[in-house]
Amino acid sequence: MEGLRRALDWSFRSRVDGRITIGQWPNLPLWLFLGLAAAGRILAPAGGAGTALRVAADLAFAWWALDEVLRGVNPWRRFLGAAALAGYALLRLRA
């Protein structure tokens, strides 16, 4: 049981402030992604405007995910960013 506790502590303990960090309030890139993706769904613009919204949403999501990979406060956040980036890329490649 001690090994599991140490593994969880290592995975979720913030390297910045020492607190357990699983999730946090969305930051600017994630807010941008959410807003752009919602605008694309609600407005459903055709042509160049729709493409621009989709590309901007994709870039905002990639920005968020790469930021988590590079600057995540713990291994969990880095893994989350990498998994989200890989999953999103696969979804986009299949679209």
Contacts in CASP RR format, 6 or more apart in sequence:
PFRMAT RR
TARGET T0000
AUTHOR 0000-0000-0000
METHOD contacts of the structure
MODEL  1
MEGLRRALDWSFRSRVDGRITIGQWPNLPLWLFLGLAAAGRILAPAGGAG
TALRVAADLAFAWWALDEVLRGVNPWRRFLGAAALAGYALLRLRA
10 75 0 8 1.000
11 74 0 8 1.000
11 75 0 8 1.000
11 76 0 8 1.000
12 20 0 8 1.000
12 21 0 8 1.000
12 22 0 8 1.000
12 74 0 8 1.000
12 76 0 8 1.000
13 19 0 8 1.000
13 20 0 8 1.000
13 21 0 8 1.000
13 74 0 8 1.000
14 20 0 8 1.000
14 21 0 8 1.000
14 73 0 8 1.000
14 74 0 8 1.000
15 73 0 8 1.000
15 74 0 8 1.000
16 73 0 8 1.000
17 73 0 8 1.000
21 73 0 8 1.000
21 74 0 8 1.000
21 76 0 8 1.000
21 77 0 8 1.000
22 76 0 8 1.000
23 77 0 8 1.000
26 34 0 8 1.000
27 64 0 8 1.000
27 67 0 8 1.000
29 60 0 8 1.000
29 61 0 8 1.000
29 63 0 8 1.000
29 64 0 8 1.000
29 67 0 8 1.000
30 60 0 8 1.000
30 61 0 8 1.000
30 64 0 8 1.000
32 56 0 8 1.000
32 57 0 8 1.000
32 60 0 8 1.000
32 63 0 8 1.000
33 57 0 8 1.000
33 60 0 8 1.000
33 61 0 8 1.000
33 64 0 8 1.000
35 57 0 8 1.000
36 53 0 8 1.000
36 56 0 8 1.000
36 57 0 8 1.000
36 60 0 8 1.000
37 57 0 8 1.000
39 53 0 8 1.000
40 50 0 8 1.000
40 53 0 8 1.000
40 54 0 8 1.000
40 57 0 8 1.000
43 53 0 8 1.000
44 50 0 8 1.000
45 53 0 8 1.000
58 88 0 8 1.000
58 92 0 8 1.000
61 84 0 8 1.000
61 88 0 8 1.000
62 85 0 8 1.000
62 88 0 8 1.000
64 81 0 8 1.000
64 84 0 8 1.000
65 81 0 8 1.000
65 82 0 8 1.000
65 84 0 8 1.000
65 85 0 8 1.000
65 88 0 8 1.000
66 81 0 8 1.000
66 85 0 8 1.000
68 77 0 8 1.000
68 78 0 8 1.000
68 80 0 8 1.000
68 81 0 8 1.000
68 82 0 8 1.000
68 84 0 8 1.000
69 78 0 8 1.000
69 81 0 8 1.000
69 82 0 8 1.000
69 85 0 8 1.000
72 78 0 8 1.000
END
